[in-house]
Amino acid sequence: MSIFSAIAIYFIIWWLCLFIVLPWGVRNSHEAGVSVGAGHEAGAPVNPMLWRKVLANTILAMIVFIIVHVIWGQLAAT
């Protein structure tokens, strides 16, 4: 696998894993017991913790990419 293919595949895996990680730990205003101000969406997350999710997503994507890379290498060797 070339370096450009590896980067492209990692990028795709990272974005797919992001959809898995985004809902982790999300609490809306009602669940958190916070009152909603006028003009605010009641279902919006109170504290989305995006940096924590980006870090978790990067680690998850790295693990998935390593698994894909090993399987790809095994298939190419046969």
Backbone as a chain_set.jsonl record, in Angstrom:
{"seq": "MSIFSAIAIYFIIWWLCLFIVLPWGVRNSHEAGVSVGAGHEAGAPVNPMLWRKVLANTILAMIVFIIVHVIWGQLAAT", "coords": {"N": [[0.853, -1.162, 0.0], [0.64, 2.154, -0.908], [1.914, 5.287, 0.416], [0.158, 7.395, -0.005], [-2.262, 6.098, -0.482], [-2.58, 4.899, 2.021], [-2.887, 7.146, 3.676], [-5.265, 8.201, 2.619], [-7.061, 6.096, 3.134], [-6.914, 5.996, 5.938], [-7.995, 8.519, 6.517], [-10.644, 8.201, 5.607], [-11.489, 6.134, 7.313], [-11.22, 7.487, 9.754], [-13.226, 9.463, 9.571], [-15.507, 7.822, 9.4], [-15.411, 6.543, 11.871], [-15.841, 8.728, 13.468], [-18.587, 9.176, 13.438], [-19.374, 7.133, 15.073], [-18.281, 7.796, 17.528], [-19.251, 10.341, 18.233], [-21.89, 10.358, 19.598], [-21.248, 9.526, 22.2], [-21.595, 9.973, 25.618], [-23.286, 12.196, 25.485], [-25.424, 14.622, 26.737], [-28.53, 16.189, 26.96], [-30.255, 19.312, 27.7], [-32.486, 18.72, 29.326], [-31.831, 16.185, 30.413], [-29.549, 16.895, 31.838], [-30.54, 18.603, 33.688], [-30.67, 21.34, 33.353], [-31.94, 24.59, 32.794], [-33.528, 25.745, 29.828], [-32.777, 28.433, 27.809], [-34.488, 31.177, 26.149], [-34.841, 30.784, 22.681], [-32.969, 28.803, 22.403], [-32.09, 25.477, 21.48], [-33.677, 22.673, 22.855], [-32.751, 20.089, 22.681], [-30.055, 20.265, 22.249], [-26.634, 19.463, 22.979], [-25.357, 19.825, 26.296], [-22.688, 19.889, 27.26], [-20.541, 19.167, 24.955], [-17.939, 18.064, 24.807], [-15.882, 17.995, 22.744], [-13.079, 17.908, 22.146], [-12.177, 15.745, 23.625], [-13.592, 13.731, 22.359], [-12.501, 13.873, 19.795], [-9.906, 13.014, 20.321], [-10.419, 10.385, 21.296], [-11.602, 9.375, 19.01], [-9.474, 9.496, 17.173], [-7.706, 7.627, 18.272], [-9.308, 5.297, 18.151], [-9.68, 5.147, 15.35], [-7.055, 4.739, 14.57], [-6.544, 2.178, 15.607], [-8.419, 0.66, 14.152], [-7.447, 1.178, 11.579], [-4.919, -0.056, 11.688], [-5.693, -2.741, 11.938], [-7.025, -3.059, 9.468], [-4.871, -2.576, 7.761], [-3.135, -4.718, 8.373], [-4.73, -6.91, 7.608], [-5.01, -6.302, 4.886], [-2.352, -6.523, 4.089], [-1.944, -9.264, 4.522], [-3.694, -10.34, 2.656], [-2.547, -9.397, 0.315], [-0.18, -10.772, 0.287], [-0.835, -13.331, -0.356]], "CA": [[0.0, 0.0, 0.0], [1.448, 3.372, -0.971], [1.666, 6.238, 1.508], [-1.037, 8.177, -0.333], [-3.406, 5.22, -0.242], [-2.708, 4.732, 3.471], [-3.443, 8.394, 4.225], [-6.66, 8.293, 2.181], [-7.843, 5.089, 3.861], [-7.006, 6.443, 7.332], [-8.923, 9.646, 6.541], [-12.002, 7.659, 5.491], [-11.771, 5.417, 8.562], [-11.362, 8.492, 10.813], [-14.555, 10.063, 9.457], [-16.514, 6.824, 9.741], [-15.368, 6.347, 13.33], [-16.374, 9.927, 14.12], [-20.026, 8.988, 13.635], [-19.535, 6.206, 16.186], [-17.821, 8.421, 18.762], [-19.977, 11.576, 18.563], [-22.957, 10.273, 20.599], [-20.771, 9.091, 23.521], [-21.665, 10.903, 26.741], [-24.063, 13.402, 25.186], [-26.59, 14.866, 27.592], [-29.2, 17.432, 26.603], [-30.612, 20.165, 28.839], [-33.425, 18.025, 30.204], [-31.099, 15.145, 31.135], [-28.578, 17.514, 32.729], [-31.247, 19.401, 34.678], [-30.377, 22.751, 33.101], [-33.062, 25.249, 32.127], [-33.239, 26.171, 28.462], [-33.1, 29.835, 27.574], [-35.286, 31.462, 24.96], [-34.097, 30.732, 21.435], [-32.015, 27.692, 22.407], [-32.665, 24.155, 21.213], [-33.704, 21.846, 24.071], [-32.028, 18.845, 22.459], [-28.63, 20.513, 22.025], [-25.821, 18.974, 24.089], [-24.927, 20.831, 27.266], [-21.229, 19.916, 27.202], [-20.261, 18.121, 23.972], [-16.593, 17.492, 25.018], [-15.411, 17.65, 21.405], [-11.648, 17.549, 22.115], [-12.086, 14.378, 24.15], [-14.108, 12.845, 21.324], [-11.512, 13.846, 18.71], [-8.811, 12.146, 20.777], [-10.92, 9.006, 21.301], [-11.817, 8.998, 17.616], [-8.169, 9.274, 16.558], [-7.198, 6.352, 18.784], [-10.142, 4.242, 17.566], [-9.38, 5.057, 13.919], [-5.717, 4.152, 14.438], [-6.673, 0.741, 15.857], [-9.12, 0.082, 13.005], [-6.546, 1.248, 10.429], [-3.893, -1.098, 11.848], [-6.339, -4.009, 11.614], [-7.231, -3.073, 8.018], [-3.552, -2.665, 7.124], [-2.639, -6.086, 8.551], [-5.532, -7.784, 6.749], [-4.649, -5.963, 3.511], [-1.034, -7.108, 3.858], [-2.114, -10.708, 4.442], [-4.339, -10.65, 1.374], [-1.599, -9.103, -0.756], [0.899, -11.767, 0.335], [-1.294, -14.624, -0.879]], "C": [[0.903, 1.23, 0.0], [1.063, 4.311, 0.175], [0.408, 7.063, 1.247], [-2.304, 7.357, -0.133], [-3.643, 5.044, 1.257], [-3.321, 5.976, 4.113], [-4.917, 8.519, 3.862], [-7.541, 7.309, 2.956], [-7.984, 5.479, 5.332], [-8.008, 7.588, 7.461], [-10.369, 9.165, 6.476], [-12.399, 6.921, 6.766], [-12.0, 6.407, 9.699], [-12.76, 9.109, 10.765], [-15.66, 9.071, 9.785], [-16.565, 6.574, 11.249], [-15.929, 7.549, 14.073], [-17.868, 9.79, 14.377], [-20.325, 7.993, 14.759], [-19.272, 6.912, 17.509], [-18.679, 9.624, 19.171], [-21.092, 11.409, 19.602], [-22.493, 9.89, 22.011], [-20.885, 10.215, 24.536], [-22.453, 12.169, 26.5], [-25.269, 13.469, 26.113], [-27.21, 16.19, 27.183], [-29.6, 18.188, 27.866], [-31.524, 19.463, 29.828], [-32.716, 16.964, 31.043], [-30.127, 15.735, 32.147], [-29.239, 18.364, 33.813], [-30.986, 20.89, 34.552], [-31.571, 23.363, 32.403], [-32.605, 25.77, 30.769], [-33.68, 27.608, 28.302], [-33.913, 30.002, 26.305], [-34.379, 31.445, 23.733], [-33.058, 29.627, 21.364], [-32.74, 26.379, 22.18], [-32.575, 23.293, 22.471], [-32.899, 20.568, 23.905], [-30.54, 19.028, 22.215], [-27.825, 20.018, 23.22], [-25.368, 20.113, 25.003], [-23.414, 20.996, 27.212], [-20.778, 18.823, 26.234], [-18.886, 17.461, 24.103], [-15.947, 17.066, 23.701], [-13.94, 17.254, 21.368], [-11.431, 16.134, 22.628], [-12.548, 13.375, 23.095], [-13.159, 12.766, 20.134], [-10.349, 12.94, 19.084], [-9.246, 10.674, 20.77], [-11.126, 8.501, 19.877], [-10.501, 8.698, 16.909], [-7.582, 7.94, 17.006], [-7.979, 5.186, 18.184], [-9.826, 4.055, 16.087], [-8.008, 4.44, 13.686], [-5.777, 2.635, 14.633], [-7.34, 0.058, 14.665], [-8.211, 0.086, 11.777], [-5.458, 0.174, 10.513], [-4.473, -2.464, 11.496], [-6.543, -4.135, 10.103], [-5.9, -3.256, 7.294], [-2.972, -4.08, 7.228], [-3.404, -7.052, 7.651], [-5.179, -7.55, 5.289], [-3.286, -6.582, 3.156], [-1.091, -8.611, 3.734], [-2.72, -11.128, 3.101], [-3.393, -10.408, 0.2], [-0.49, -10.142, -0.82], [0.48, -13.099, -0.273], [-1.417, -14.632, -2.371]], "O": [[1.821, 1.333, 0.813], [0.024, 4.144, 0.813], [-0.324, 7.393, 2.181], [-3.313, 7.882, 0.338], [-4.788, 5.043, 1.708], [-4.176, 5.867, 4.992], [-5.733, 8.901, 4.702], [-8.641, 7.66, 3.381], [-9.056, 5.311, 5.915], [-8.787, 7.623, 8.414], [-11.223, 9.664, 7.208], [-13.524, 7.069, 7.245], [-12.885, 6.193, 10.528], [-13.406, 9.261, 11.801], [-16.661, 9.451, 10.393], [-17.642, 6.414, 11.823], [-16.438, 7.409, 15.185], [-18.365, 10.234, 15.412], [-21.415, 8.015, 15.331], [-19.959, 6.659, 18.498], [-18.813, 9.893, 20.365], [-21.224, 12.29, 20.451], [-23.3, 9.933, 22.94], [-20.328, 11.294, 24.334], [-22.3, 13.135, 27.248], [-26.025, 12.508, 26.254], [-26.514, 17.199, 27.069], [-29.311, 17.743, 28.977], [-31.351, 19.6, 31.039], [-32.966, 16.851, 32.243], [-29.9, 15.144, 33.203], [-28.572, 18.799, 34.752], [-31.073, 21.623, 35.537], [-32.161, 22.742, 31.519], [-31.457, 26.176, 30.59], [-34.816, 27.961, 28.62], [-34.013, 29.085, 25.49], [-33.29, 32.019, 23.744], [-32.337, 29.521, 20.372], [-33.868, 26.194, 22.636], [-31.51, 23.196, 23.082], [-32.412, 20.017, 24.892], [-29.829, 18.047, 21.996], [-28.278, 20.136, 24.358], [-25.042, 21.209, 24.546], [-22.912, 22.117, 27.127], [-20.642, 17.668, 26.637], [-18.687, 16.379, 23.55], [-15.518, 15.922, 23.554], [-13.579, 16.342, 20.624], [-10.583, 15.408, 22.109], [-11.965, 12.299, 22.954], [-13.023, 11.705, 19.525], [-9.861, 12.179, 18.249], [-8.509, 9.815, 20.286], [-10.855, 7.338, 19.578], [-10.419, 7.749, 16.13], [-7.02, 7.206, 16.193], [-7.385, 4.196, 17.756], [-9.716, 2.922, 15.618], [-7.813, 3.702, 12.72], [-5.128, 1.891, 13.898], [-6.888, -0.995, 14.215], [-8.196, -0.88, 11.014], [-5.119, -0.438, 9.5], [-3.815, -3.261, 10.827], [-6.27, -5.185, 9.522], [-5.817, -4.008, 6.323], [-2.382, -4.58, 6.27], [-2.805, -7.911, 7.005], [-5.059, -8.509, 4.526], [-3.1, -7.098, 2.054], [-0.365, -9.19, 2.926], [-2.319, -12.124, 2.499], [-3.435, -11.133, -0.794], [0.08, -10.366, -1.888], [1.327, -13.904, -0.66], [-1.792, -15.649, -2.955]]}, "num_chains": 1, "name": "protein.A"}
